[in-house]
């Protein structure tokens, strides 16, 4: 009984609550990056450089209203890289 009373007293003191671990925000989808972590492909970026990307190629709207092919989840912490057609 004394142990139970001491446990309840210790938990009622401020600062003794168990804190949940802090989550770090990510800019990429963790599910997609986990699925494609072992595979990747080289692409030619719009700038003329070769980039290695792990995710799928998607079509997104560009500033002129057209569609632009982009590679996703590329090396160098780049989420989207415009591709040369």
C-alpha positions in Angstrom: 0.0 0.0 0.0 2.9 2.3 0.9 4.5 1.7 -2.6 1.2 2.5 -4.4 0.9 5.7 -2.4 4.5 6.8 -3.2 3.9 6.0 -6.9 0.8 8.1 -7.1 2.5 10.9 -5.2 5.5 10.8 -7.6 3.3 10.9 -10.6 1.3 13.9 -9.3 4.4 16.1 -9.0 5.0 18.6 -11.9 7.7 17.5 -14.3 7.4 13.8 -13.7 5.1 13.1 -16.6 6.5 11.0 -19.4 7.0 13.1 -22.4 6.4 11.7 -25.9 9.4 11.9 -28.2 9.5 14.9 -30.5 8.7 14.2 -34.1 10.8 15.9 -36.7 8.9 17.4 -39.7 9.7 15.9 -43.0 9.2 17.5 -46.4 8.8 14.2 -48.2 6.3 11.4 -47.9 7.8 8.8 -45.6 5.8 5.9 -47.1 6.9 6.7 -50.6 10.5 7.2 -49.6 10.5 3.9 -47.7 9.0 2.0 -50.6 11.6 3.3 -53.1 14.7 3.4 -50.9 16.5 0.6 -52.7 15.6 1.5 -56.2 16.4 4.6 -58.3 17.0 5.8 -61.8 19.0 8.5 -63.5 17.1 11.3 -65.3 18.1 14.3 -67.3 17.0 17.4 -65.5 15.7 20.5 -67.3 19.0 22.3 -66.4 21.0 19.6 -68.4 22.4 17.9 -65.3 21.9 14.2 -64.5 19.9 13.5 -61.3 19.3 10.3 -59.4 15.8 9.9 -58.2 14.0 7.3 -56.2 10.4 8.2 -56.7 8.0 8.0 -59.7 7.8 10.5 -62.5 4.7 12.7 -62.3 3.0 15.4 -64.3 2.4 18.7 -62.6 1.1 22.0 -63.8 3.7 24.6 -64.6 3.3 28.4 -64.4 2.0 28.7 -68.0 -0.8 26.3 -67.4 0.8 23.4 -69.2 2.0 20.1 -67.9 5.6 19.5 -66.8 7.2 16.1 -66.1 9.0 16.0 -62.8 11.0 13.3 -61.0 10.3 12.9 -57.3 12.5 12.1 -54.2 15.9 13.0 -55.8 19.3 13.0 -54.1 20.3 16.3 -52.5 17.0 16.7 -50.6 15.1 17.8 -53.7 11.5 16.7 -53.7 10.7 17.6 -57.3 13.1 18.1 -60.3 11.8 19.3 -63.6 12.8 16.9 -66.4 13.9 17.7 -70.0 11.5 16.2 -72.5 
